[in-house]
C-alpha cells in the first residue's frame, strides 16, 4: 500500500524516510500514528475496521 510519513522520520526495510516522504509498505506494517494512507481503497477498509 502507498503511504506517507507523518511527523517523524522512520526506518522501513533498511531505508530511512523523512517526514512527508512517500513509500510503499505492506498492509500489516501500516500504523496510522506513523503514516497517512494514500490508497483510497485501503482508507475505506481502515475506516470499516475502526
VEXDO-730924 format. One record per atom (N, C-alpha, C, O, CB): residue number from 1; atom name; x negated, y negated, z. Coordinates in pm, whole numbers, plus 32768, in hexadecimal, padded with zeros to 4 digits. Glycine has a CB too. Layout:
N
nr  atom  u  v  w
NUM  CA  X  Y  Z $
...
This chain:
50
nr  atom  u  v  w
1  N  7FAC  8075  8000 $
1  CA  8000  8000  8000 $
1  C  7FA8  7F85  8000 $
1  O  7F38  7F88  8034 $
1  CB  8060  8000  8079 $
2  N  7FD8  7F1A  7FC7 $
2  CA  7F8C  7E9F  7FC0 $
2  C  7FAB  7E4B  803D $
2  O  801F  7E3A  8062 $
2  CB  7FAE  7E50  7F3F $
3  N  7F41  7E18  807D $
3  CA  7F51  7DCB  80F8 $
3  C  7EF1  7D55  80F8 $
3  O  7E91  7D50  80AC $
3  CB  7F39  7E24  8174 $
4  N  7F0F  7CF5  8150 $
4  CA  7EBC  7C7E  815F $
4  C  7E98  7C72  81F2 $
4  O  7EED  7C84  8249 $
4  CB  7F05  7BFE  812C $
5  N  7E1A  7C53  820F $
5  CA  7DEA  7C46  8299 $
5  C  7E26  7BC8  82D6 $
5  O  7E23  7B5D  829A $
5  CB  7D4E  7C42  829E $
6  N  7E5D  7BD6  8350 $
6  CA  7E9F  7B66  8393 $
6  C  7E3C  7B03  83D0 $
6  O  7E15  7AA3  838D $
6  CB  7EFB  7B99  83FF $
7  N  7E13  7B18  844B $
7  CA  7DCB  7AB2  8496 $
7  C  7D37  7ACB  84AD $
7  O  7CE8  7A6D  84AD $
7  CB  7E0B  7AA2  8518 $
8  N  7D11  7B47  84C1 $
8  CA  7C85  7B64  84E1 $
8  C  7C4A  7BC2  8479 $
8  O  7C92  7C0F  8439 $
8  CB  7C79  7BA1  856F $
9  N  7BC9  7BBB  8469 $
9  CA  7B85  7C15  840C $
9  C  7B93  7CA4  843E $
9  O  7B90  7CBE  84B6 $
9  CB  7AEF  7BEF  83FD $
10  N  7BA2  7D00  83E0 $
10  CA  7BAE  7D8E  8404 $
10  C  7B4B  7DDE  83AF $
10  O  7B17  7DAD  834B $
10  CB  7C40  7DC2  83EE $
11  N  7B32  7E57  83DA $
11  CA  7ADD  7EB2  838E $
11  C  7B35  7F28  8365 $
11  O  7B78  7F66  83B8 $
11  CB  7A5F  7EE1  83E1 $
12  N  7B33  7F47  82E3 $
12  CA  7B82  7FB6  82AF $
12  C  7B2E  7FFE  8247 $
12  O  7AFA  7FC0  81EA $
12  CB  7C0B  7F84  8272 $
13  N  7B21  807F  8255 $
13  CA  7AD2  80D1  81F8 $
13  C  7A43  809F  81E8 $
13  O  7A0B  80A2  817B $
13  CB  7B16  80D5  8170 $
14  N  7A09  8071  8256 $
14  CA  797E  8045  8254 $
14  C  7967  7FBB  821A $
14  O  78F4  7F92  820A $
14  CB  7930  80A6  8208 $
15  N  79D1  7F73  81F9 $
15  CA  79C3  7EED  81C0 $
15  C  7A0A  7E89  821B $
15  O  7A73  7EA6  8254 $
15  CB  79FD  7EE8  8130 $
16  N  79D0  7E12  8227 $
16  CA  7A0A  7DA8  827A $
16  C  7A64  7D51  8223 $
16  O  7A3E  7D29  81B6 $
16  CB  799B  7D52  82BE $
17  N  7ADC  7D35  8256 $
17  CA  7B3D  7CDF  8213 $
17  C  7B5B  7C68  826C $
17  O  7B81  7C79  82E0 $
17  CB  7BBF  7D2E  81F0 $
18  N  7B4B  7BF1  8237 $
18  CA  7B62  7B76  8281 $
18  C  7BF6  7B4F  827D $
18  O  7C43  7B86  822D $
18  CB  7B0C  7B05  8249 $
19  N  7C1D  7AF2  82D2 $
19  CA  7CA5  7ABD  82D6 $
19  C  7CCF  7A90  824A $
19  O  7C85  7A47  8207 $
19  CB  7CB0  7A48  833C $
20  N  7D45  7ABC  821E $
20  CA  7D7A  7A94  819D $
20  C  7D54  7AEE  8129 $
20  O  7D8E  7AE1  80BD $
20  CB  7D4F  7A0D  817F $
21  N  7CF5  7B48  813B $
21  CA  7CCE  7BA2  80CF $
21  C  7D37  7C0F  80BC $
21  O  7D78  7C3A  811B $
21  CB  7C44  7BDF  80EB $
22  N  7D45  7C3D  803F $
22  CA  7DA2  7CA8  801D $
22  C  7D57  7D29  8009 $
22  O  7CE5  7D2A  7FDB $
22  CB  7DF4  7C85  7F9F $
23  N  7D97  7D98  802D $
23  CA  7D5C  7E1B  801C $
23  C  7DCA  7E82  800C $
23  O  7E40  7E67  8026 $
23  CB  7D01  7E3E  8093 $
24  N  7DA4  7EF9  7FE2 $
24  CA  7E01  7F69  7FD6 $
24  C  7DE0  7FCA  8046 $
24  O  7D6E  7FF8  8053 $
24  CB  7DF8  7FAF  7F48 $
25  N  7E45  7FE9  8098 $
25  CA  7E32  8044  8109 $
25  C  7E98  80B4  8103 $
25  O  7EFB  80AC  80BA $
25  CB  7E3F  7FF7  818F $
26  N  7E7F  811C  814F $
26  CA  7EDF  8189  815A $
26  C  7F4F  815E  81B8 $
26  O  7F38  8115  8218 $
26  CB  7E9A  820C  818E $
27  N  7FC7  818A  819C $
27  CA  803D  8166  81EC $
27  C  8027  8185  8280 $
27  O  8050  8137  82D6 $
27  CB  80B9  81B0  81B9 $
28  N  7FE8  81F5  829E $
28  CA  7FD6  821F  8329 $
28  C  7F78  81C2  8376 $
28  O  7F77  81C3  83F1 $
28  CB  7F9F  82AE  832E $
29  N  7F29  8170  832F $
29  CA  7ECC  8114  8370 $
29  C  7F06  8088  837E $
29  O  7EC6  8030  83B8 $
29  CB  7E4B  810E  8324 $
30  N  7F7D  8072  8349 $
30  CA  7FB9  7FEE  834F $
30  C  7FE1  7FCB  83DF $
30  O  801E  801B  8425 $
30  CB  8034  7FE6  82F3 $
31  N  7FBC  7F52  8408 $
31  CA  7FDE  7F1E  848C $
31  C  800E  7E8F  8477 $
31  O  7FC1  7E3A  844A $
31  CB  7F64  7F24  84F2 $
32  N  808D  7E73  8497 $
32  CA  80C4  7DEF  8479 $
32  C  8088  7D7F  84CE $
32  O  80A2  7D0A  84B4 $
32  CB  8159  7DF1  848C $
33  N  8038  7DA1  8533 $
33  CA  7FF1  7D3B  8580 $
33  C  7F71  7D0E  8537 $
33  O  7F3F  7CA1  854F $
33  CB  7FCE  7D6F  860C $
34  N  7F3E  7D64  84DE $
34  CA  7EC3  7D46  8497 $
34  C  7ED8  7D1E  8405 $
34  O  7E8A  7CD2  83CC $
34  CB  7E68  7DBC  849D $
35  N  7F44  7D53  83C9 $
35  CA  7F59  7D40  8339 $
35  C  7FE2  7D06  8319 $
35  O  8042  7D12  8366 $
35  CB  7F47  7DC5  82F1 $
36  N  7FE9  7CC7  82A3 $
36  CA  8068  7C9E  8267 $
36  C  807A  7CFC  81F0 $
36  O  8021  7D08  819D $
36  CB  8069  7C04  823B $
37  N  80EC  7D3C  81E8 $
37  CA  8108  7D98  8179 $
37  C  8127  7D48  80FB $
37  O  8178  7CEB  8100 $
37  CB  817D  7DF7  819C $
38  N  80E8  7D6B  808C $
38  CA  80FF  7D27  800D $
38  C  8151  7D7A  7FAC $
38  O  8171  7D4B  7F3E $
38  CB  807C  7D01  7FCE $
39  N  8173  7DF5  7FD1 $
39  CA  81C6  7E4C  7F7C $
39  C  8257  7E3E  7FA9 $
39  O  8279  7E64  8019 $
39  CB  8196  7EE2  7F84 $
40  N  82AC  7E09  7F53 $
40  CA  8336  7DEF  7F7B $
40  C  8381  7E6E  7FA1 $
40  O  83D2  7E6A  7FFE $
40  CB  8380  7DA9  7F0A $
41  N  836A  7EDD  7F5E $
41  CA  83AF  7F59  7F82 $
41  C  8381  7F8D  8009 $
41  O  83D0  7FC8  8052 $
41  CB  839A  7FC3  7F16 $
42  N  8304  7F79  802C $
42  CA  82D1  7FA4  80AE $
42  C  830A  7F4B  811D $
42  O  8324  7F7C  818B $
42  CB  8236  7FA0  80AF $
43  N  831C  7ECA  8101 $
43  CA  8355  7E6D  8164 $
43  C  83E0  7E9B  818B $
43  O  8404  7E9A  8201 $
43  CB  8359  7DDD  812D $
44  N  842E  7EC3  8128 $
44  CA  84B8  7EF0  8142 $
44  C  84B6  7F6D  819A $
44  O  8509  7F79  81F4 $
44  CB  8503  7F0C  80BE $
45  N  845B  7FC9  8180 $
45  CA  8452  8043  81D0 $
45  C  8428  8022  825F $
45  O  845B  805F  82BD $
45  CB  83EF  80A5  8190 $
46  N  83CC  7FC4  8271 $
46  CA  83A1  7F9A  82F6 $
46  C  8416  7F5E  8343 $
46  O  8428  7F7A  83B9 $
46  CB  832C  7F34  82EC $
47  N  8466  7F0C  8300 $
47  CA  84D8  7ECB  8342 $
47  C  853E  7F33  836F $
47  O  857B  7F23  83D8 $
47  CB  851B  7E65  82E3 $
48  N  8552  7F9C  8321 $
48  CA  85B1  8004  8344 $
48  C  8581  8052  83BF $
48  O  85D3  8079  8412 $
48  CB  85C7  8063  82CE $
49  N  84FE  8069  83CA $
49  CA  84C7  80B4  843B $
49  C  84DD  806E  84BF $
49  O  84F4  80AF  8525 $
49  CB  8434  80CD  8427 $
50  N  84D7  7FE8  84C0 $
50  CA  84DF  7F9A  853D $
50  C  8569  7F8F  8573 $
50  O  857E  7F51  85DB $
50  CB  84A9  7F12  852A $
